[in-house]
Amino acid sequence: MKKICFALVLVLCSINMYGQIPPAPGIKGVTYSFGIMADRYGDEHKGIYSILLHRLLEKQPEFIMCTGDIVAGYTNNPKKVRKQWEDFEYLMRDSKVPFYPAPGNHDVSTGTVLGEWINRYEELYYSFEINDDMFWVLGTDLPEKRGRVSARQAEYFANVLKNKNPHRLFIFMHTPVWRNHKETGFDRIFNILEGRKYYIFSGHEHVFSHTLIDGNDCFVLGTSGGDADPSMPGEIFHYMYITVSKDSVDIQSRGMNDQKYEVFQ
């Protein structure tokens, strides 16, 4: 069965119907803003993702990052997979800014779902630059490497950073593998980041939290529609809005009524 699924991935990759990850945003000024959408799945609360997305778009971000789980996945039925993506595209219909997702476990859960991701985005991990800042998007839930960062992926980011000295790095992923980094292979990434200023944004757990690591802010987002119980601590429906200037990074967490949540808990 595994061979059949991944043969299907290769076929789908060759079709490449849906383009690729957008190029780096063409930002000219030293100050810019972007949004972060969290998990839409699992167990979607219908309507919430759309509300949060429109709240974010009202702030006119120059691009949107995402921590993944944007489709339900977990099926090898091509029609169901295509319908899942059509539903997501409909939700995104009013957004005219570049969208940079990290693959979540739902998004690459089977050979067919993985193939559809590759058709649309081509990449499972990637990077881009804005001014003197770097943006890294990691794949933490790839086939046969669930909840891990492979040596090959770490080598890719080491090469991206080679002979460069970015002012800051913004790092996005689905599963917060930075927490138990020695078991997940993220220690390779921490070695690359040693002595540098970085911010980490992850999802998957559906409970918002903030951790300081060597003075660097590391977040696990709540959800943007995935399963949560708002009566429980940290289980919030929200998006994040980040404003970056030469000397500062302003990080906001906002809810469905645009209310502010405490970020640095």
DOKOLGU-331608 format. One record per atom (N, C-alpha, C): x, y, z. Coordinates in steps of 0.02 Angstrom, whole numbers, padded with zeros to 5 digits, always signed. Each point is the difference from the previous one (the first is absolute). Layout:
XYZ;...
***
This chain:
+00042-00060+00000;-00042+00060+00000;+00043+00063+00000;+00055-00001+00039;+00043+00059+00003;+00030+00015-00068;+00021-00052-00036;+00030+00010-00066;-00051+00030-00048;-00063-00023+00004;-00052+00027-00044;-00012+00073+00015;-00004+00018+00064;-00013+00069+00019;+00054+00046-00025;+00063-00020+00008;+00054+00046-00018;+00013-00001-00075;-00021-00053-00034;+00001+00003-00073;-00049+00052-00024;-00058+00004+00035;-00049+00050-00017;+00027+00070+00011;+00038+00009+00053;+00031+00065+00012;+00044+00021-00058;+00040-00047-00026;+00044+00016-00055;-00039+00021-00062;-00055-00035-00013;-00042+00018-00058;-00028+00070+00008;-00027+00013+00060;-00029+00066+00012;+00052+00055-00004;+00060-00014+00025;+00053+00050-00003;+00014+00020-00073;-00003-00048-00045;+00017+00014-00069;-00052+00044-00034;-00062+00000+00028;-00053+00041-00031;+00010+00073+00016;+00012+00016+00065;+00013+00068+00023;-00051+00050-00026;-00062-00010+00018;-00055+00041-00026;-00006+00067+00034;+00024+00007+00061;-00021+00056+00041;+00056+00049+00016;+00056-00003-00033;+00051+00050+00012;+00046-00019+00058;+00021+00050+00038;+00051-00011+00050;-00005+00051+00056;+00044-00006+00048;+00004+00050+00053;+00014+00068-00033;-00035+00053+00021;+00013+00066-00031;+00072+00023+00012;+00025+00042-00044;+00066+00030+00014;-00003+00044+00061;+00057+00021+00024;+00002+00044+00059;-00040+00064-00013;-00037+00023+00049;-00039+00061-00009;+00045+00059-00020;-00023+00039-00047;+00040+00057-00023;-00009+00061+00044;+00029-00003+00059;-00008+00053+00050;+00058+00049-00007;-00018+00064-00006;+00050+00051-00013;+00022+00037+00064;-00046+00011+00046;+00016+00038+00060;+00034-00042+00053;+00025+00034+00052;+00034-00036+00054;-00050-00028+00050;-00062+00025-00002;-00053-00025+00044;-00050-00039-00041;-00020-00058+00026;-00049-00041-00035;-00040-00040+00051;-00056-00027-00022;-00043-00039+00044;-00022-00064-00034;-00013-00051+00041;-00027-00062-00027;-00044-00033+00053;-00043-00045-00023;-00044-00036+00044;+00020-00073+00004;-00024-00033+00052;+00010-00073+00007;-00068-00031+00015;-00021-00046-00043;-00059-00040+00013;+00022-00066+00030;-00038-00022+00050;+00015-00063+00034;-00040-00057-00032;-00004-00057+00034;-00032-00060-00027;-00074+00012-00014;-00022-00025-00058;-00071-00002-00016;-00030-00067+00020;+00040-00052+00000;-00019-00069+00021;+00048-00022+00054;-00014-00056+00040;-00055-00045-00011;-00065+00022+00033;-00053-00034-00020;-00068+00013+00023;-00017+00074-00006;-00006+00021-00063;-00012+00071-00014;-00063+00026+00032;+00004+00059+00031;-00058+00039+00020;-00017+00045-00059;-00050-00018-00038;-00014+00033-00064;-00015+00074+00011;+00027+00041-00045;-00012+00072+00000;+00053+00040+00036;+00036-00030+00046;+00047+00038+00040;+00061+00022-00040;+00027-00045-00042;+00058+00018-00040;-00015+00060-00044;-00059+00000-00031;-00020+00055-00044;-00005+00066+00038;-00030-00002+00060;-00006+00061+00040;+00069+00027+00019;+00044-00044+00023;+00067+00022+00021;+00040+00026-00059;-00006-00034-00057;+00036+00022-00060;-00022+00070-00020;-00064+00014+00001;-00024+00066-00019;+00020+00053+00051;+00002-00018+00064;+00026+00046+00050;+00073+00018-00015;+00038-00051-00018;+00070+00011-00017;+00007+00043-00062;-00038-00015-00052;+00005+00038-00062;-00019+00073+00008;-00043+00015+00049;-00017+00070+00014;+00061+00040+00021;+00049-00034+00028;+00061+00035+00021;+00051+00009-00056;-00016-00027-00058;+00040+00007-00061;+00072-00025+00009;+00008-00062+00020;+00068-00028+00004;+00029-00007-00070;+00065+00002-00004;+00031-00006-00067;+00008-00073-00022;-00006-00046+00047;-00002-00071-00017;-00026-00038+00061;-00016-00064-00010;-00027-00042+00053;+00041-00064+00004;+00021-00016+00060;+00031-00065+00015;-00054-00045+00030;+00013-00066+00003;-00049-00046+00028;+00037-00060+00030;-00023-00022+00058;+00031-00057+00034;-00027-00067-00022;-00044-00002-00051;-00021-00063-00030;-00066-00027+00025;-00015-00062-00021;-00065-00032+00010;-00056+00043-00030;+00008+00014-00064;-00050+00042-00035;-00053-00042-00035;+00012-00065-00009;-00052-00045-00025;-00007-00059+00048;-00055-00037-00007;-00012-00056+00046;+00046-00059-00013;+00014-00015-00064;+00045-00055-00016;-00026-00068+00021;+00046-00046+00013;-00013-00067+00024;-00050-00038-00045;+00010+00006-00066;-00037-00040-00048;+00044-00008-00062;-00009-00055-00035;+00033-00010-00064;-00050+00005-00058;-00060+00025+00014;-00050+00010-00051;+00014+00066-00036;+00021-00002-00064;+00020+00062-00035;-00056+00052-00002;-00062-00021-00008;-00055+00048-00003;-00009+00036+00066;+00006-00038+00055;-00006+00032+00066;+00057+00048+00013;+00060-00020-00020;+00058+00043+00010;-00008+00064-00040;-00020-00006-00064;-00010+00059-00041;-00054+00046+00029;-00054-00030+00026;-00053+00040+00031;+00025+00037+00061;+00042-00032+00040;+00028+00034+00058;+00039+00062-00020;+00039-00006-00053;+00040+00057-00022;-00043+00054-00033;-00052-00021-00035;-00046+00050-00029;-00035+00039+00055;-00018-00033+00054;-00031+00035+00057;+00049+00051+00030;+00063-00020+00006;+00049+00047+00028;+00011+00059-00047;+00005-00013-00065;+00008+00054-00048;-00058+00049+00003;-00060-00025+00011;-00058+00044+00006;+00007+00045+00061;+00025-00028+00056;+00010+00040+00059;+00051+00057-00012;+00049-00015-00043;+00054+00048-00012;-00015+00047-00058;-00060-00001-00027;-00016+00035-00062;+00010+00076+00004;-00008+00029+00059;+00007+00073+00007;+00071+00022+00016;+00044-00046+00011;+00069+00017+00016;+00041+00010-00064;+00032+00057-00005;+00041+00016-00059;+00074+00003+00016;+00018-00021+00060;+00070+00004+00021;+00031-00070-00001;+00067-00004-00006;+00033-00065+00000;-00015-00040+00063;-00006-00066-00010;-00017-00046+00054;+00054-00053+00005;+00030-00008+00059;+00056-00046+00010;-00017-00050+00055;-00024-00059-00017;-00018-00049+00050;+00057-00049+00017;-00001-00024+00061;+00041-00058+00019;-00045-00061-00005;+00026-00056-00023;-00042-00060-00005;-00015-00029+00069;-00064-00008+00015;-00020-00033+00062;-00012-00074-00010;-00009-00036+00054;-00011-00072-00007;-00062-00016-00042;-00053+00040+00006;-00060-00011-00042;+00015+00012-00074;+00043+00048-00015;+00013+00021-00069;+00042-00050-00039;+00036-00044+00035;+00044-00048-00035;-00011-00070+00030;-00063-00014+00019;-00016-00059+00040;+00000-00065-00039;-00013+00002-00065;+00000-00060-00043;+00037+00016-00064;+00012-00051-00040;+00035+00012-00064;-00038+00047-00045;-00067-00006-00002;-00040+00043-00043;-00001+00072+00025;-00007+00008+00066;+00000+00067+00029;+00068+00033-00009;+00052-00037+00012;+00068+00025-00009;+00011+00021-00073;-00024-00042-00047;+00008+00017-00070;-00035+00064-00019;-00058+00011+00029;-00037+00062-00014;+00037+00061+00028;+00030-00008+00059;+00041+00055+00028;+00057+00016-00048;+00035-00050-00023;+00058+00012-00044;-00022+00031-00066;-00057-00021-00026;-00025+00031-00061;-00013+00075+00009;-00023+00018+00058;-00018+00070+00012;+00060+00043+00022;+00045-00028+00039;+00053+00040+00029;+00071-00022-00019;+00006-00060-00026;+00064-00028-00021;+00047-00017+00057;+00004+00044+00051;+00049-00008+00053;-00032-00023+00066;+00038-00040+00037;-00021-00021+00067;+00036+00039+00055;+00055+00033-00018;+00033+00048+00043;+00037+00049-00045;+00007+00062+00023;+00025+00052-00045;+00019+00062+00041;+00027+00049-00033;+00020+00062+00034;-00004+00058-00049;-00003+00061+00028;+00005+00060-00040;+00026+00057+00044;+00017+00055-00031;+00029+00056+00036;-00039+00064-00013;-00005+00042+00052;-00028+00067-00006;+00049+00047+00034;+00025+00047-00038;+00052+00045+00026;+00056-00041+00031;+00016+00011+00064;+00053-00038+00033;-00027-00057+00043;-00064-00017-00010;-00031-00053+00040;-00009-00062-00043;+00003-00058+00032;-00011-00064-00033;-00063-00033+00027;-00037-00033-00044;-00059-00038+00018;+00012-00073-00020;-00007-00044+00049;+00008-00071-00011;-00066-00036+00013;-00019-00044-00044;-00059-00042+00009;+00023-00073+00000;-00009-00034+00056;+00023-00068+00008;-00056-00050-00012;+00019-00060-00022;-00047-00055-00005;+00012-00048+00058;-00046+00000+00048;+00010-00041+00060;-00042-00064-00001;-00039-00011-00052;-00045-00058-00002;+00004-00036-00067;+00060-00005-00026;+00009-00030-00066;-00003-00076+00004;-00015-00033-00055;-00006-00073+00001;+00063-00033+00029;-00012-00047+00045;+00053-00038+00034;+00044+00043+00044;-00017+00065+00008;+00037+00044+00045;-00050+00040+00042;-00055-00032+00019;-00051+00035+00039;+00029+00026+00066;-00011+00064+00012;+00024+00029+00062;+00075+00004+00005;+00033+00005-00057;+00074+00003-00001;+00024+00048-00054;+00062+00023+00008;+00034+00039-00052;+00059-00042-00024;+00000-00017-00063;+00051-00043-00027;+00067+00036-00006;+00053-00039-00005;+00066+00028-00011;+00003+00037-00066;-00035-00025-00051;+00000+00033-00065;-00032+00069+00005;-00055+00004+00037;-00034+00065+00009;+00045+00049+00038;+00032-00023+00053;+00046+00043+00037;+00057+00023-00044;+00025-00043-00043;+00053+00019-00046;-00023+00054-00048;-00062-00006-00023;-00028+00052-00044;+00002+00069+00034;-00023+00004+00062;-00001+00064+00034;+00070+00024+00019;+00045-00045+00013;+00070+00019+00012;+00029+00033-00063;-00016-00028-00058;+00024+00028-00062;-00032+00067-00016;-00064+00008+00018;-00034+00063-00009;+00035+00055+00040;+00023-00017+00059;+00030+00048+00045;+00074+00012-00014;+00030-00043-00040;+00072+00002-00011;+00021+00068-00029;+00051+00029+00030;+00028+00064-00021;-00049+00058+00004;-00051-00007+00042;-00049+00054+00009;-00006+00016+00074;-00020+00061+00014;-00006+00022+00069;-00066+00038+00008;-00057-00035+00000;-00064+00034+00005;-00009+00035+00067;-00038+00054-00003;-00015+00038+00060;-00042-00042+00048;-00051-00034-00028;-00045-00044+00039;-00022-00057-00044;-00021-00054+00033;-00031-00056-00036;-00069-00013+00029;-00048-00009-00044;-00068-00019+00019;-00011-00071-00025;-00016-00046+00046;+00000-00071-00016;-00070-00028+00013;-00027-00036-00049;-00068-00025+00003;+00000-00075-00010;-00046-00034+00035;-00006-00072-00006;-00068-00020+00027;-00019-00062-00011;-00063-00025+00028;+00012-00027+00070;+00028-00059+00005;+00012-00030+00066;+00058+00036+00036;-00009+00017+00063;+00052+00037+00037;+00058-00046+00020;+00037-00022-00050;+00055-00047+00013;+00059+00033+00036;-00002+00066+00007;+00052+00035+00037;-00002-00016+00074;-00058-00024+00024;-00007-00014+00072;+00044-00058+00022;-00005-00056-00033;+00041-00058+00016;+00052-00010-00054;+00041+00050-00009;+00044+00005-00059;+00051-00057-00005;+00020-00028+00055;+00050-00054-00005;-00030-00063-00030;-00064-00012+00011;-00033-00059-00027;-00025+00011-00071;-00012+00062-00020;-00032+00014-00065;+00048+00021-00055;+00062+00010+00017;+00048+00023-00051;+00003+00076-00005;-00041+00035+00039;+00002+00073-00003;+00062+00028+00032;+00037-00041+00037;+00063+00023+00028;+00048+00021-00056;-00007-00031-00059;+00041+00022-00058;-00017+00071-00019;-00064+00018+00003;-00021+00069-00017;+00025+00048+00054;-00008-00020+00064;+00025+00043+00054;+00075+00012-00007;+00038-00050-00022;+00072+00010-00010;+00013+00052-00054;-00041-00002-00053;+00007+00049-00054;-00017+00070+00025;-00048+00004+00045;-00025+00065+00024;+00041+00029+00057;+00047-00036+00025;+00037+00022+00059;+00029+00070-00009;-00015+00043+00049;+00026+00069+00000;-00040+00048-00043;-00056-00024-00029;-00040+00043-00044;-00067+00016+00033;-00031+00055-00024;-00066+00019+00025;-00052-00033-00044;-00048-00036+00033;-00051-00034-00038;-00066+00000+00038;-00054-00012-00038;-00067-00008+00026;-00028-00064-00030;-00032-00042+00040;-00028-00063-00023;-00076+00001+00010;-00036-00021-00053;-00072-00005+00003;-00021-00070-00023;-00037-00036+00042;-00021-00068-00016;-00073-00008+00018;-00028-00059-00015;-00071-00013+00012;-00010-00069+00030;-00049-00035-00028;-00014-00071+00012;-00034-00015+00067;+00020+00031+00054;-00025-00019+00066;-00065+00035+00019;-00017+00054-00037;-00063+00036+00010;-00004+00034+00069;+00057+00012+00031;+00002+00035+00064;+00055+00052-00004;-00019+00064+00008;+00049+00053-00008;+00049+00002+00059;+00064+00007-00017;+00051+00007+00052;+00060+00038-00027;+00038+00027+00046;+00060+00039-00016;+00058-00024+00043;+00057-00010-00031;+00060-00023+00035;+00059+00043-00022;+00043+00017+00047;+00063+00034-00016;+00057-00050-00002;+00038-00001-00055;+00059-00042-00006;+00059+00045-00017;+00045+00007+00047;+00058+00044-00009;-00021+00070-00022;-00056+00024+00028;-00023+00067-00016;-00040+00004-00064;-00015-00056-00032;-00038-00001-00062;-00071-00024+00012;-00048+00032-00030;-00071-00015+00010;-00022-00059-00042;-00028-00051+00032;-00023-00060-00034;-00073-00011+00018;-00044-00007-00049;-00071-00003+00011;-00029-00066-00027;-00049-00025+00035;-00047-00049-00027;-00067+00036-00005;-00028+00005-00060;-00062+00035-00009;-00059-00042+00023;-00057+00033+00013;-00062-00035+00014;-00026-00030-00064;-00060+00020-00022;-00024-00021-00065;-00035+00058-00034;-00008-00008-00066;-00041+00047-00039;-00063-00034-00025;-00022-00050+00037;-00061-00036-00018;+00003-00074+00017;+00061-00025+00014;+00006-00069+00022;-00029-00010+00070;-00006-00062+00021;-00034-00016+00061;+00030+00036+00060;-00043+00032+00039;+00022+00035+00061;-00061+00011+00044;+00013+00006+00064;-00052+00017+00049;+00021+00065+00033;-00030+00057-00023;+00022+00066+00025;-00007+00009+00075;-00036-00046+00034;-00005+00006+00073;+00062-00026+00035;+00044-00033-00039;+00061-00028+00028;+00059+00048-00012;+00048+00004+00047;+00057+00046-00008;+00038-00014-00064;+00012+00053-00038;+00042-00004-00060;-00036-00026-00062;-00061-00027+00008;-00036-00027-00058;-00041+00056-00031;+00033+00039-00042;-00030+00059-00029;-00004-00005-00076;-00051+00032-00029;-00004+00009-00072;+00031+00069-00015;+00053+00001-00039;+00035+00063-00010;+00043-00001-00063;+00026+00059-00016;+00054+00007-00049;+00053+00044+00032;+00058+00004-00031;+00052+00043+00026;+00017+00053-00053;+00016+00059+00024;+00017+00056-00045;+00066+00029+00023;+00048+00000-00046;+00069+00018+00017;+00020+00062-00040;+00026+00050+00034;+00028+00059-00033;+00075+00003+00013;+00037+00002-00054;+00073-00002+00005;+00029+00066-00024;+00042+00029+00041;+00038+00060-00020;+00074-00014+00008;+00041+00048-00013;+00072-00011+00003;+00023-00024+00068;-00030+00028+00053;+00025-00014+00067;-00051-00035+00045;-00058-00019-00026;-00051-00030+00044;-00044-00049-00037;-00030-00045+00038;-00050-00046-00025;-00059+00002+00048;-00058+00024-00024;-00060+00003+00040;-00043-00061-00016;-00016-00040+00050;-00036-00063-00009;-00068+00006+00035;-00054-00008-00037;-00067+00003+00027;-00037-00065-00014;-00041-00020+00047;-00046-00056-00008;-00070+00027+00006;-00042-00013-00051;-00067+00030-00001;-00053-00053-00015;-00058+00010+00030;-00055-00048-00005;-00053+00019-00050;-00056-00035+00004;-00053+00007-00050;-00033+00069+00001;+00000+00032+00057;-00027+00068+00006;+00056+00052+00000;+00058-00021-00023;+00060+00041-00004;+00026+00019+00069;-00022-00037+00051;+00027+00013+00067;+00072-00025+00005;+00039+00033+00042;+00069-00018+00009;+00006-00054+00054;+00043-00048-00013;+00018-00050+00050;+00071+00016+00024;+00014-00016+00062;+00068+00008+00027;+00047-00047-00039;+00054+00028-00024;+00047-00039-00042;+00054-00031+00043;+00031+00038+00042;+00059-00023+00037;-00021-00028+00068;-00029-00059-00002;-00026-00031+00061;+00056-00032+00041;
***
